[in-house]
Amino acid sequence: MKYVDEFRDKDRVAGLASTIAREARHPWRLMEVCGGQTHSIMKYGIGELLPENVELLHGPGCPVCVTPIAWIDKAIEIGQLPNTILASFGDMLRVPGSRTDLLQAKAKGGDIRIVYSPLDVLAIAQSNPDIEVVFFSVGFETTAPATAALLLQAKLKKIPNLSLLVCHVLVPPALRALLDSADCRVDGFLAAGHVCTVMGYEEYLPIAARYQVPIVVTGFEPVDILEGILSCVRQLETGRFEVENQYARAVRKEGNTHALSLMKEVFQSTNRSWRGMGEIAESGLSLQPAYAMFDAEKRFGPVLPFDEVSSGCISGLVLQGVKKPPECQEFGKKCRPENPLGAPMVSTEGACSAYFRYQKRESLHG
């Protein structure tokens, strides 16, 4: 298959939906751990095609959404300093911190710039040698290799005015944390295809075996998602708990070995707090000692712990698949994309954003 239309074919979609309805004889709850998949599910009405006994839950598949308030506040603090440029992906600018966001800090005079690639930050630092340039690097395994490439180049070119506020997180530890939770409702996972193009899926094998859950690496189009759901259902109905690769056109078991070697060179795993989920062991990335000179926390002070207090937002429960966005009393009311109470409403990969954008408008207010 070469063209995207083949993965949106109505007849194939209808056939897959019918097969799922026929083969799903028990109630199953499946979680996608990818914001892109969540948006596809809502955009194409995939949930409405499924039988009532197959429910889709939305997990922590948005790296912007799980970035803690403390890290947002630190980025804002740095972005407001004189003689400093803070570079960030655009998704981060409207994510709420404890008092404000990066976009408001920019409006008040902070030199905060949107970049589309980590290597854009290298050009900014080279063009402004007398100014400290800080990159707020956020993302799953998908974006970490490009951040690693940035630091390899910065070290090679001996650029002294560049540093990183590193808030990359890793998916497999988050799955283990979800499965260890007393509130876990998940029978099987649809794993994020783009993450697995980098990391492969070998790390999922012990998770599937230990927790007795099927994990299916899945793409982003309707046919991809329905094939992933069907694979999960077939495993559950027959008592199998394996890792399958629906997204074989892009994902290999071993992943992208070159990208993984870049990450290993630059990063080491560390404990990391996730917004709405708390600290998860070995779920984040920090810089290897050989790259410590690029650590923004060493130049501008550490990220201080922050006790997150809810303002009526249930994004933590949404990120864990315990609740869905319309169950929040503020969804579509006080919490809207132009005035988000939580990150999942503002991020282009957030579940709340997906529901607000694609759900029938009359359903927003119950």
Buried (B, 14 or more C-beta within 10 A) or exposed (E): EEEEEEBBBEEBBEEBBEBBBEBBEEEBBBBBBBBBBBBBBBEBEBEEBBBEBBBBBBBBBBBBBBBBBBBBBBBBBBBBBEEBBBBBBBBBBBBBBEEBBBBBBBEEEBBBBBBEBBBBBBEBBBEBEEBBBBBBBBBBBBBBBBBBBBBBBBBEEEBEBBBBBBBBBBBBBBBBBBBEBEEBEBBBBBBBBBBBBBBBBEBBEEBBEEBEBBBBBBBBBBBBBBBBBBBBBBBBEEEEBBBBBBBEEEBEBEBBEEBBEBBEBBBBEBEBBBBBBEEBEBBBBBBBEEBEBBBBBEBBEEBEEBEBEEEEBBBBBBBBBBBBBBEBEBBBEBBBBEEBBBBBBBBBBBBBBBBBEBBEEEEBEE
